[in-house]
Amino acid sequence: MKVTDPFSGLLLRLALSLAITGNLATISSAQQTAVSDRPKRESKTTVDDWPRFRGPNGTGISHATTVPVKWDTDDYNWVTDLPGHGHGSPVIIGNRLYVVCGRKRTAQRIVVCVDVDNGKVLWRRQFSSKKHRLHGSNSYGSSTPAADADGVVVTWADPEKLTLLALDRAGKTVWERDFGPHKAINGAGTSPVIVGDLVVLMNVQMDPKFMIRIGVLPKSYPDKTAHESFLVAVDRKSGKTAWQVKRKTYLAGYATPCIRTMENGRSELVFLDSYYGLTGVDIRTGKVNWQTSRLLPSRTVASPVMAGDLIFGSHGRGVSGDVIYAVQAGGKDDKPRIKYEIKKAAPLTPTPIVKDELAYLWGDSGVVTCVVAATGKVVWRERVGGSYYGSPVWVDGSLYCVDRRGTAVVIAAGKKYRLLAKVPLGEPSFATPAVAGGVMYLRTETRLLSLGGKQQHN
């Protein structure tokens, strides 16, 4: 399937005009509002849950041992048809799976809750939305929910409204927030995360005037208003704003934050966007602890991933990455700095995996690179084939990733490359697998598939 992207080639001037010299800066004048430190509740999830995009802290790592590396259609526990299309990944808490769908003709958004034991739809909620321009590979169901024992939090956007919505376990609305207009030439796609008693969301939009200057939008573009961009945390129970950090409106961002635990025992959220690059924000107060400067000036899609105190962040244009950096995180007295960079087969959309001192960079065009996470030394680089928007997950020594045509590719994780399997799922898929309770859940455009666990066939 051919996908056109208005950024292809046109952002070359952008990349050239913003010199990536590695000059990093701590925060100078970022504006923010915050509340005082507050106690955090214990996370209402277990090690068997998959509560957000790419599972616990976005690592993509599962300790399941009951997912096969090869299978056919008879091996699925169940296959469930969804009431709409979508590319967002499923999340699982206990026996409930949550996923977001959309309807192409109406832009209607649908939140679906499925019983993981049998694939039965427990409930679904439908919400109206406004049709608008999307990238050819985007959809009205591209965000991944965040969930805990109290229910699920979802987000979506159209040009007039960025919605953040909490539903309880029965699908009843608990609270809803409208954060105002949202502009992104390719549509929205970022996902929320639940951190203790907070729900965190990145709202980073495009500046139409900048897009006109670089030739992506025509000079006749009707609305040149640049709306406010920000990072926000709201109370999990009430939806009230706890803190909000202003960001620069520049290019729309799609990354989902992760958590970094520091030596002093405190934690910070790590965000990634095109204007600043990587940013560390105190979870409790919203204070910006450190940030880079113009590190990732083109499109940012893949989410940040931790490798000790190194953080991976990439950017690029079209359907390929320009470079991925390993950045030494900043601190109270230290500025962040680039430890190393990798340009060959750098991923733009798939988020890397870090496991057992190795990092796996799954490129958009099907080239996978294994490096020593601490140094960037290449262990191996191989072409597995395919074209990817989904991200890999690690399960019991194997990496699973699904290409855009819907082929699940399984390779061995380790210092030696081995292709283990290629399994067609039956229709296109841009989602990332989820693994919970020993079972893998695969999402294609219109279906959910359950694989492995105690019910798998031998």
CORRA-V511102 format. One record per backbone hydrogen bond with DSSP energy under -1.0 kcal/mol. NH is the residue of the N-H (numbers start at 1). CO is the residue of the C=O. If there is no record, write none. Layout:
# CORRA-V511102
nh-><NH;NH>
co-><CO;CO>
This chain:
# CORRA-V511102
nh-><8;10;11;12;15;16;17;18;21;33;49;50;55;58;59;60;62;75;77;80;82;85;87;88;91;92;93;96;97;98;99;101;102;103;107;109;110;111;112;113;114;115;116;119;122;123;125;127;135;138;146;147;148;149;151;152;153;154;156;158;161;162;163;164;165;166;167;168;171;174;175;177;179;187;193;195;198;199;200;201;203;206;207;211;212;213;214;215;216;217;221;230;231;232;233;234;235;236;239;242;243;244;245;246;247;250;253;254;258;260;262;265;268;269;270;271;273;279;280;281;282;283;286;289;290;292;294;295;299;302;305;307;310;311;312;313;315;316;317;320;321;322;323;324;325;326;327;328;329;331;337;339;340;342;346;353;355;358;359;360;361;363;366;368;369;370;371;372;373;376;379;380;382;384;385;388;393;394;395;398;399;400;401;403;404;406;408;409;410;411;412;413;420;421;423;425;434;436;437;439;440;441;442;444;445;448;449;450;451;453;456>
co-><5;8;7;9;11;12;13;14;19;244;46;92;52;55;56;54;394;72;450;448;446;102;141;141;98;50;96;93;114;91;112;110;85;108;103;127;101;125;99;123;97;120;95;115;113;113;111;109;186;135;153;51;151;44;148;167;146;165;163;161;158;180;156;177;154;175;152;172;168;166;166;164;162;184;200;198;195;234;193;232;230;183;250;207;208;209;210;212;211;211;218;203;245;201;243;199;240;197;235;233;233;33;231;31;229;205;204;300;270;268;266;262;260;281;258;279;277;271;290;269;287;267;282;280;280;278;275;276;316;348;312;310;307;327;305;325;323;299;320;317;346;315;315;342;313;340;311;337;309;334;328;326;326;324;343;360;358;355;371;353;369;367;363;382;361;380;359;377;357;372;370;370;368;366;366;364;400;60;398;395;411;393;409;407;387;403;423;401;421;399;418;397;410;410;408;406;441;439;48;436;451;434;449;447;428;80;442;78;440;66;453>
